[in-house]
């Protein structure tokens, strides 16, 4: 799988940009705040319909403009696909594949598989559970459309139940409890599907991450990833009912996949809470590299790696391991200078200097 080209019009700080990518390594370098990450954001948006930064559509439109357009050409299994994204200030985004508009944004998932790796990902172990859930949801949504559909339905049900909990609280009436039970049945139905698929994902990634982490730690550590459902060992249906009175008081759903977490154990140590920064970063790097390998196994192809200024955050040992691990996949890398790659065996195929909303090819 390769991204062949990207065109931007009125996206972020770019009035117009037309890029042709090399099928191997593409380097975007320049000072900070020049627009390097914006290019990766446009690519990620074109594959997942979302900004990796969580930005709203209107915030990605160039200042002073009302619309933005992204066109990306992807080659998959020898076939080219054109993906068009139209961002609009006051209406939902428009998405088309091969000039055919999509009825639902979720139809875009799976056409291109992307792995995004930024400095923020190095903190995935020590930060809150929300980031760990986001990691697993984003990857599974690209790999499994059934999961994506179940997740959308689950989130809809959680919102509906929360809305009803607030109504019950403000009205002081409990005559709508029958309606609440109906939503709780749906909550358990979709919630159990999500939990089982997440557990399968963790099982699959454990085999890969263990080997990578062992090598990264010089054979000194053995890591295990464990899924932690918020309902513990209690069936989800039972946990939802058990927490109903509490949920009515707090006007929110307190148990379910939206509250679950992922634990990282090195030996008997939970490194989320008690690990050193070095341990946490090694585990985070192992996890992202495992993500790449798992995608390869599932789609029988290579994903595209978006590497956003990560090298400056890693020591030489981790830099070398990362670069040695990605030599066989298309990579888009941002950095402040190409000197970061000096003394590395990593082959640079195409270099762009990014400055003031322009990316000039220096090859």
N, C-alpha and C positions, 0 to 999 in steps of 0.2 A: 504494500500500500504506500502510495506516494502522493504528496501534494505537488502539483505541477506549477500552479500560479495563483496569485492573489491580487485582486484589484480592490482598492478602497476609494470611496468618494464621500467626502465630508464625514469621515469617521475619526473621532477624537481630534488630534491636532493635524490630521492629514486632509488637505483639500482634494488631492488626487494622488494615488500611488499605484504603480503597476509593477509587480515583482514576478520574476521567473525563478523557481527554486531548483537547486541541484538535488538529485535523488539521494544524496548522502548528507554531508554536513554543511549547514548554512549558518554563517556567523553574522550577527548584527551587533556592531560595537559603536560606542559613542558615549558622550557625557550623560549624566543623569538628566531626567526630565526632557529628553529629546524625542521620545516616542518609540523606543525599542519595545517595551512591554506591550504597547498598543497593537503592534503587529501580531504578537502572539495571542493577544486577547481576541483579535478579529478572527484568527484561525480557530481558536477554541470555540468561539461563538458560532462559527460556521459548522462545527461538528456536533455541538451539544445544545444549541439555541440559547446558551447562558454565558454570561461573563464569568471568568474564574474569580473575579474580584467582587462578584455579587452586585455589579452596577446595574442600574435600571436602564432601559432602552434610551430614554431621553438624555441620560447623562453621557452616553457614548456618541451622540450626534455633535458634530463640530459646532463650536460656539457661533451663534448667529444664524444657523441653518435650521430647517424644520425636518429634514430627512437625511438619512445616510444609507449608502448602498455598499454591500460587500459581495464580491463574486469570487468564488474559489473553485478551481478545477482539481479534481482528485482522480487518480488512476487506481483502480482496484480490480485485481484479477484480469488485467489487460484491458479493462473497459474504463473509459473516462466518464466522470459525472460532473456536471456543473451545478454548484450550490449557490443560490442567490438569497441574500438576507436583506430585507428592506426595514430599516428602523424609522419609526415615525414618532414625533413628539406627543401627539394626542390620540393615537390609536395603536392597536396591537401590531407587532412586527409581522411582516409578510415573508414567507419562506417558500422557495420553489426549488425543485430538483429537475434538472434538464428542462427548464422553463415550464414545468408543470407545477402549479401551486399546490402546496400541501394543505389539507383540511385541518390537520392537527400537527402541532410542533413536534410531538413525539415520533412522528413518522420519519423524522430526519435521523434519529439515533440509529447507529449501526452502519451507516454509509461510510463514515470515516471513524477510525478508532484513534483517540488521542490520549497521551499521558502527559499531564502538565506537572512540572516540578519546579517549585519556587523556594526561596529561602523560608517562606512561611511554613512549607511542608516539613521543614526540619524541626518544627516545634509541635508537630502533630501528636507526639507522644506526651509532652508535658502540658499541652493546652487542654481545654475542656472537651467533654465527650461530643459536643456538637460538631467539632471538626473531624473527629474520627467517624462519626455517622455520615458526615458529608462525603468523606473519602470513599466509603463503601457504597454509598448510594450513587455517586457519580460514575464509578466504575461499572457497577452492576447495570445501571441504566443504559450504558453503551453496549453491554454484552448481552443483555437479556430483556427483550421487549415485554415479556410477560411480567417481569419484575417491575419494569417502568410503569406498566398499567396498574399493577397492584399497589405500587407506592402512591400513584396519583389518586387512586380510589381511597386508600387509607388516609392520606392527608385531607381529602375532602370530608371524610367521615369524622375525623378528629375535629375539624373546624365546625362541622354541623353540631357535634356533641357539645363542644365548648360554648357555642352560641346558645344552645338549649339550656345548658347549665347556668348561664348568665340570666336567661329569661326566667328560669325557675327561682333564682335567687331574688331578682328584682320584683317579681310578681308576688312572691310569697306563697305561691300555689304549687301543689305537687300533683295536680291532675294530669300533667304531661309526662308522668313517669313511664307510662306505657310507650310513649314515643321515644323516651330515653332508652328503654330496653331494646327497641328496634335498632337504634343506632349502635348500641353496645354489641349486638349480634354481628353487625357489619364490621365493627371495630375488631372483634375477635377473629372474624373470618379472614379479613385482609391482613391483620396483624400477624396471625400465625403463618400465613404464606410468606410474608416478608422475613420473619424470624428464621424460618426453615431455609430460605434461599441465602440469607446472610450467613447462617451457620455452615452451609455447604461451601460458600465462598471462602470463609475462614479456614475450613478444612483443606481446601485446595491450595490456598496460599501458604499454609503452614509448612508444607513439604518444601516449597521453594525458598521461603524466607529463612528457614533453619540453616540451609546449606550456605546461602549468601552471607548471613550474619556470622556464621562460623568462620568463614574466610576473612571477612572484614575485621573481625576481632582477633585475627591471628590465631584462631583455634582456641581462644581463651573462654569464650562464652557460648552458651546454647540458649536460643530464644524460643519462646512459645507464645502464640497469639491465641487468646481465649475470648469467645463471645460472651458478654454478660447481659442477659435480658433483665429488664427492670422488674419483671415479675418473678425473678429467681426460679425456683423449682415449682412454683405454684402455676397451674394452668392459666393461660391468659384470661379466659372467660371468667374464672373464679376470682382472679386478681382484680379485674375491672369492677366486678360486683362488690368485692370487699372494700374497694377504695371509693365507692360511689358517694358516701356521706362526706368523706374528705374532699372529693372533687367538687361537690356542691358548695362547700365552704370556700374553696380557693377559686372556684369558677373555671377550672381547667382540668384537663385529663392528665393524671399523674403517672399512669402506667401504660406501657406499650412500646413498640419499636422506636418511637420518637423520643424515648427516654433511655434507650439502651446504650451500652458502651462496649468498647473493645479493650481488653487488658493485655499488657505486654509483660511477660515474665522472663527474667533472666535468672535461671536457677530458681531460688525461692524468693527472689526480689521482684516486687512490682515496680518497674522502673518508671511508670507514670508518676509515682509519688516519691520514690526513694532512689531513683537512678541518678547518676551523675549526668552532666550535660553531654559528656562524651558518649556515654551509653545511650542516651536518648537520641542523639544525632545519628549514631551508628544504626540504631534500630529503625529510625525514620528512613535513612538511605536504603537499608535492606528492604524495607516495605515498598518503597517506590520502585526499586529494581525488580522486586517480586511481581509487582503490578505489570511491568513490561513483559516479563516472562509468561505470566498467566494469560495475558491477552494473546500472545503468540500461540499458546497452546489451544485456546478457545477458537480463535478465528482462522488458525492455520496460515497466518500472515503476520507481518510485523506492523505494530502501531507506529504512529508518528510521535516523536518525543519533542515536547516544547520545554526547553531548559532556560529558565529565566534567572540569570545572574546568580546561579547556585555555586559556581566554582569558587568564587571569592569567599564563600562561607565554609568551605571544606579545607581540611589540611591536605598535604601532598598525597598521603597514603589513600585517603578517601577519593581525592580527585582522580588519581591513577586508576583506582578500581572502577569508578563511575565511567570514565572515558573508555577504558578497555571493554566495558560491558555493553556499550552502545555503538560499537563500530559498524554493526551490520544493519542499523535502522536509520531511516531519515530523521535528522535532528535539526531543529531550529533553535539556535543558541543566542542569548543576549549576554553581553558583557561590556565592561568599560574599555577594554583594550585587548587586542589579539595576543599581547605578550603573555596573557594568562595561559596560553597553550604552548608556550616555549618549554622545551624539554619533555613534552608529552608526545607519545606516538600517535595521538589522535590526528587524523588527516583532515585538514580544512579544505573543502572543495569550492566554496563560494563565500565571498566576504562582502558585506554591505556596511558602509559608514552611514550612521543615522545622525542627522543634524537638522534641527529646526523644522521638523515635519517633512523631511525628505530622506530617502534611503538610496544611496548611490552605490552601484556595483563597482567594486574596485578590482575585479579580476580582469 
